[in-house]
């Protein structure tokens, strides 16, 4: 009889090594995050207060707060995700169905999305300025900036959701077909709930890129730091505000650090809320099933 112990040892050893390697890798990621965060908190905390969050900037940002900038940032993010989420979901659903057939169209669309995901943000800014601001006549506005951010978010969101939909087991689809469920019912009640973690990851990644964007918004939403009156009004995002305070306004470094801490806190809040909502939806689905 042949000894198969050597064959079974290799997968077990590789799995053990990969599991042990994941712990120091995760620790390194956490360590890098705190190395970046701790100096920022130390410099920003003395200048962070409730008045900083509810007042408008004065003296070109050397004093005052970030309320108009924070409102503009949330409006830009809202426009971007309101446009990118339904469009990206529809594209990911279509692409996941077409990809299974492995035709030329699916490969071309996939390559195009990968290329668009790697395009520098300054190129998106020039496109947004030429198309949304000038051609469509929207000018420097929150709407122009939000639509430009949606174009930036779409490739990442579509590819992430598509991967989640493709990963759903075929047995689930076959079971739904055996029960006589329509394609729409299968999509709504089986595929999308199963791909909820991937959708949440896509939203988090898209939100992170939209909140951190600077170059594209300089060309589309503008530099104005007053409270926006509508989506057609110009507005400054937190990332642009941080750049302006740190690079162009002498004596405003303390407010730049405080605004950076607000931006990171906002990002953590959104990411945490998305993760909590995803886990809650999955838990409810498991209880119903």
C-alpha positions as CSV (number, residue, x, y, z in Angstrom):
1,X,0.0,0.0,0.0
2,X,1.2,3.5,-0.8
3,X,1.8,6.0,2.0
4,X,-0.3,9.1,1.3
5,X,0.9,11.0,4.3
6,X,3.3,13.2,2.3
7,X,0.4,14.2,0.0
8,X,-1.9,15.1,2.9
9,X,0.9,16.9,4.8
10,X,1.5,19.6,2.1
11,X,-2.0,21.2,2.2
12,X,-2.2,21.0,6.0
13,X,1.3,22.6,6.3
14,X,0.5,25.4,3.8
15,X,-2.8,26.1,5.6
16,X,-1.1,26.3,9.0
17,X,1.6,28.6,7.6
18,X,-0.9,30.9,6.0
19,X,-3.0,31.0,9.2
20,X,0.0,31.9,11.3
21,X,1.2,34.5,8.8
22,X,-2.1,36.2,8.8
23,X,-1.8,37.3,12.4
24,X,1.4,39.3,12.1
25,X,0.2,40.7,8.8
26,X,-3.0,41.9,10.4
27,X,-1.0,43.3,13.4
28,X,1.2,45.2,11.0
29,X,-1.9,46.8,9.3
30,X,-3.3,47.9,12.7
31,X,0.2,49.2,13.8
32,X,0.5,51.3,10.7
33,X,-3.0,52.7,11.2
34,X,-2.1,53.8,14.8
35,X,1.3,55.1,13.8
36,X,-0.5,57.5,11.4
37,X,-3.4,58.2,13.8
38,X,-1.6,58.9,17.1
39,X,0.5,61.9,15.9
40,X,-2.6,63.3,14.2
41,X,-4.7,63.0,17.4
42,X,-1.9,64.6,19.5
43,X,-1.7,67.6,17.2
44,X,-5.4,68.0,16.5
45,X,-7.0,67.3,19.8
46,X,-6.2,70.6,21.6
47,X,-7.8,72.5,18.7
48,X,-10.9,70.3,18.4
49,X,-14.1,71.5,20.1
50,X,-17.8,71.7,19.6
51,X,-17.5,75.2,18.2
52,X,-15.0,73.9,15.6
53,X,-17.8,71.7,14.3
54,X,-20.6,74.2,14.3
55,X,-18.9,77.4,13.2
56,X,-17.9,78.7,9.7
57,X,-14.2,79.3,8.9
58,X,-12.9,82.8,9.4
59,X,-9.6,84.6,8.5
60,X,-9.2,82.2,5.5
61,X,-9.5,79.2,7.8
62,X,-7.0,80.3,10.5
63,X,-9.8,80.4,13.0
64,X,-13.4,79.4,13.2
65,X,-14.7,75.9,12.3
66,X,-15.7,73.6,9.4
67,X,-19.5,73.5,9.4
68,X,-20.0,74.7,5.8
69,X,-17.1,72.5,4.6
70,X,-18.6,69.5,6.4
71,X,-22.1,70.1,4.9
72,X,-20.5,70.4,1.4
73,X,-18.6,67.2,2.0
74,X,-21.7,65.3,3.0
75,X,-23.7,66.7,0.0
76,X,-20.9,65.7,-2.4
77,X,-20.8,62.2,-0.9
78,X,-24.6,61.9,-1.0
79,X,-24.8,62.9,-4.7
80,X,-21.9,60.5,-5.6
81,X,-23.3,57.5,-3.8
82,X,-26.9,58.2,-4.9
83,X,-25.8,58.0,-8.5
84,X,-23.2,55.3,-8.2
85,X,-25.1,52.8,-6.1
86,X,-28.1,52.0,-8.3
87,X,-26.0,52.4,-11.5
88,X,-23.2,50.2,-10.1
89,X,-25.7,47.5,-8.9
90,X,-27.4,47.3,-12.3
91,X,-24.0,47.1,-14.1
92,X,-22.7,44.5,-11.7
93,X,-25.8,42.3,-12.1
94,X,-25.7,42.5,-15.9
95,X,-21.9,41.9,-15.9
96,X,-22.1,38.9,-13.5
97,X,-24.7,37.3,-15.8
98,X,-22.8,38.0,-18.9
99,X,-19.4,37.0,-17.4
100,X,-20.6,33.5,-16.9
101,X,-21.0,33.2,-20.6
102,X,-17.4,34.3,-21.1
103,X,-18.0,36.3,-24.2
104,X,-16.0,39.2,-25.8
105,X,-18.3,41.9,-24.4
106,X,-17.8,40.8,-20.8
107,X,-14.0,40.7,-21.2
108,X,-14.0,44.2,-22.8
109,X,-16.2,45.7,-20.1
110,X,-14.1,44.1,-17.4
111,X,-10.8,45.4,-18.8
112,X,-12.4,48.9,-19.2
113,X,-13.5,48.9,-15.6
114,X,-10.0,47.8,-14.4
115,X,-8.4,50.6,-16.5
116,X,-10.9,53.2,-15.2
117,X,-10.2,52.2,-11.6
118,X,-6.6,53.0,-12.1
119,X,-7.0,56.4,-13.8
120,X,-5.5,59.2,-11.8
121,X,-8.0,61.5,-10.1
122,X,-6.7,64.6,-11.8
123,X,-7.9,63.1,-15.1
124,X,-11.4,62.6,-13.7
125,X,-11.2,66.2,-12.6
126,X,-10.4,67.5,-16.1
127,X,-13.2,65.3,-17.5
128,X,-15.7,66.5,-14.9
129,X,-14.7,70.1,-15.6
130,X,-15.1,69.7,-19.4
131,X,-18.3,67.7,-19.3
132,X,-20.3,68.6,-16.3
133,X,-19.1,72.1,-15.6
134,X,-18.8,73.4,-19.2
135,X,-20.7,71.1,-21.6
136,X,-23.7,70.5,-19.4
137,X,-23.5,74.1,-17.9
138,X,-23.5,73.1,-14.3
139,X,-20.5,75.2,-13.5
140,X,-18.4,74.9,-10.3
141,X,-21.0,73.2,-8.1
142,X,-21.6,70.4,-5.7
143,X,-23.6,68.6,-8.4
144,X,-20.6,68.7,-10.8
145,X,-18.3,67.4,-8.0
146,X,-20.7,64.7,-6.9
147,X,-21.2,63.4,-10.5
148,X,-17.4,63.4,-11.0
149,X,-17.0,61.4,-7.8
150,X,-19.7,59.0,-9.0
151,X,-17.6,58.3,-12.1
152,X,-14.6,57.6,-9.9
153,X,-16.5,55.3,-7.6
154,X,-18.3,53.3,-10.2
155,X,-15.4,51.0,-11.4
156,X,-14.4,49.9,-7.9
157,X,-18.0,49.4,-6.8
158,X,-19.0,47.5,-9.9
159,X,-16.1,45.1,-9.8
160,X,-16.5,44.4,-6.0
161,X,-20.3,43.7,-6.3
162,X,-19.7,41.6,-9.4
163,X,-17.2,39.4,-7.6
164,X,-19.8,38.9,-4.8
165,X,-22.5,38.0,-7.2
166,X,-20.3,35.6,-9.2
167,X,-19.3,33.9,-5.9
168,X,-22.8,32.9,-5.1
169,X,-23.1,29.1,-5.5
170,X,-24.9,27.8,-8.6
171,X,-26.9,25.4,-6.3
172,X,-28.8,28.3,-4.9
173,X,-29.8,29.5,-8.4
174,X,-30.7,25.9,-9.4
175,X,-32.8,25.5,-6.3
176,X,-34.6,28.7,-7.0
177,X,-35.3,27.6,-10.5
178,X,-36.6,24.3,-9.2
179,X,-39.0,26.1,-7.0
180,X,-40.3,28.0,-9.9
181,X,-39.0,31.4,-8.8
182,X,-38.6,34.0,-11.5
183,X,-35.2,35.6,-12.3
184,X,-36.2,38.8,-10.6
185,X,-37.3,37.0,-7.4
186,X,-34.1,35.0,-7.4
187,X,-32.1,38.2,-7.8
188,X,-34.0,40.1,-5.0
189,X,-34.5,37.3,-2.5
190,X,-31.4,35.2,-3.0
191,X,-28.5,36.8,-5.0
192,X,-28.5,40.3,-3.6
193,X,-28.8,39.2,0.1
194,X,-26.1,36.6,-0.4
195,X,-23.8,39.3,-2.0
196,X,-24.6,41.8,0.8
197,X,-21.1,41.7,2.3
198,X,-19.6,42.5,-1.2
199,X,-22.0,45.3,-1.7
200,X,-21.1,46.7,1.7
201,X,-17.4,46.5,0.9
202,X,-18.0,48.2,-2.4
203,X,-19.8,51.0,-0.7
204,X,-17.1,51.4,1.9
205,X,-14.3,51.5,-0.7
206,X,-16.3,54.0,-2.8
207,X,-17.0,56.2,0.2
208,X,-13.4,56.2,1.2
209,X,-12.2,57.3,-2.2
210,X,-14.9,59.9,-2.5
211,X,-14.1,61.4,1.0
212,X,-10.4,61.5,0.4
213,X,-10.6,63.0,-3.1
214,X,-9.0,66.4,-3.6
215,X,-7.7,66.9,-7.2
216,X,-11.0,66.1,-9.0
217,X,-13.0,68.4,-6.7
218,X,-10.7,71.4,-7.2
219,X,-11.8,71.4,-10.9
220,X,-15.5,70.7,-10.3
221,X,-16.9,71.7,-7.0
222,X,-14.5,74.6,-6.3
223,X,-12.8,76.3,-3.4
224,X,-15.7,78.3,-1.8
225,X,-15.9,77.7,2.0
226,X,-19.3,79.3,2.6
227,X,-22.5,77.3,3.4
228,X,-24.0,75.9,0.1
229,X,-27.6,77.0,-0.6
230,X,-28.3,74.3,-3.2
231,X,-26.6,71.5,-5.2
232,X,-25.9,74.1,-7.9
233,X,-23.8,76.2,-5.5
234,X,-20.1,75.8,-5.2
235,X,-18.7,74.0,-2.1
236,X,-15.4,72.9,-0.6
237,X,-14.8,69.4,0.6
238,X,-12.9,68.5,3.8
239,X,-10.0,67.1,1.8
240,X,-9.7,70.3,-0.3
241,X,-10.0,72.4,2.9
242,X,-7.2,70.4,4.6
243,X,-5.0,70.9,1.5
244,X,-5.7,74.6,1.4
245,X,-5.0,75.2,5.1
246,X,-1.8,73.2,5.1
247,X,-0.3,74.5,1.8
248,X,-1.7,77.9,1.1
249,X,-2.6,79.5,4.4
250,X,0.3,80.4,6.8
251,X,-0.6,79.9,10.4
252,X,-3.5,77.5,9.8
253,X,-1.8,74.2,10.4
254,X,-3.6,73.6,13.7
255,X,-7.0,73.8,12.0
256,X,-5.7,71.6,9.2
257,X,-4.9,68.8,11.7
258,X,-8.3,69.3,13.4
259,X,-10.1,69.0,10.0
260,X,-8.1,65.9,9.1
261,X,-9.2,64.3,12.4
262,X,-12.8,65.2,11.6
263,X,-12.4,63.6,8.2
264,X,-10.9,60.3,9.6
265,X,-13.7,60.2,12.2
266,X,-16.3,60.7,9.6
267,X,-14.8,57.9,7.5
268,X,-14.7,55.5,10.5
269,X,-18.3,56.4,11.4
270,X,-19.5,55.6,7.9
271,X,-17.5,52.4,7.6
272,X,-18.6,51.2,11.0
273,X,-22.2,51.9,10.3
274,X,-22.0,50.0,7.0
275,X,-20.4,47.0,8.7
276,X,-23.0,47.0,11.5
277,X,-25.9,47.3,9.0
278,X,-24.5,44.4,6.9
279,X,-24.1,42.1,9.9
280,X,-27.6,43.0,11.1
281,X,-29.1,42.2,7.7
282,X,-27.2,38.9,7.5
283,X,-28.3,38.0,11.1
284,X,-31.9,38.7,10.3
285,X,-31.7,36.6,7.1
286,X,-30.2,33.7,9.0
287,X,-32.9,33.9,11.7
288,X,-35.7,33.9,9.0
289,X,-34.1,30.9,7.2
